[in-house]
Amino acid sequence: MQRECPYPRVVIRRIPSVRRTLVLDAIAELSPSVRSFVLKSADGAPIDYLAGQWMKLYLPGGIDRDYSIASAPVPVGEPGSDRFELAITRVEGGAGSAALFALTPGATLEALGPNGLFVREDRHRDVPAIYVATGTGLAPIRAMLHEELERDETTTQVLLFGCRTEDDLLYRSELEALAARHARFRYLPTLSRASDAWTGRRGYVQTHLPALRHELGDAHLYVCGLGKMIDDVRAVLKNELGVDRRFVHTERYD
């Protein structure tokens, strides 16, 4: 995955990138093409990271790939966890995903991390946040959301998540439950190939951004997915809405 930081940021807490051995603890299907992989440290040591960061995995066959962490880190000051979750798409012809999907629980592999600057800064938490994701671009944003909703705050958090069909709605039950439990969180899925039975939003994420931006004012936007979506969202934010780039944080997955 190509990582992109559109402007320098201040990361409040810096965590060193560490080489470690991991054990594949569990695998679950999230959609017909996406699986959840839970990895834990082989020595039981806690794994520290910031919500939104990623790990480099060294896979069989001499392949290495970067994958965003989909689970929220343990809050600062609490005992650390020795595991984390990834959400990974099986890519047709993709050597990395093929190698990973061939693994079974108990397999070991090397990793380097955490890495990445696609994180929320504490100084941005007192204004609303709009999260925009497509596909497994939801992974780092899921980590951010879980972390944020554990905080005793009142700022509005909105997730605009785009995919093709209802079968592709990753973590759907979980996100619906979060929205029901937290009045300040809104979950807004939109489908580009919806069935006639779908009663929610339709079309691409960028078409729904203007209304959200006008409603929430100077919200910070966290956008993650493939490059074309990132470019389309940026064009809307800049050309139609005049949003200052300081409010836009992006990460590309290609």
Number of C-alpha atoms within 10 A of each C-alpha: 13 10 14 14 13 11 9 8 14 12 14 11 10 11 13 12 16 14 14 16 17 22 20 20 18 14 18 11 13 18 15 10 13 20 19 19 23 21 23 22 22 16 11 12 13 15 18 21 24 26 28 28 23 24 21 18 22 18 20 17 9 7 13 16 15 19 21 28 27 28 23 23 22 18 13 8 6 7 9 15 15 17 21 20 21 20 26 23 18 17 12 9 8 10 17 20 18 16 14 20 16 8 16 14 13 12 11 19 19 17 21 18 20 22 21 19 21 26 21 22 13 11 9 12 16 13 15 19 24 21 24 27 28 25 21 26 23 27 30 29 29 23 22 25 22 17 17 18 17 11 9 7 11 15 16 18 23 22 23 23 22 28 23 18 15 17 13 19 22 24 14 15 10 10 21 14 11 18 18 13 11 14 11 16 22 18 18 19 23 26 21 15 14 18 12 6 6 13 9 10 16 20 16 22 23 19 13 15 18 13 9 13 18 11 10 16 11 14 25 25 22 23 26 27 22 19 15 11 20 20 14 14 20 19 15 16 21 13 9 10 14 10 20 11 14 12 14 19 21 23 25 19 18 10
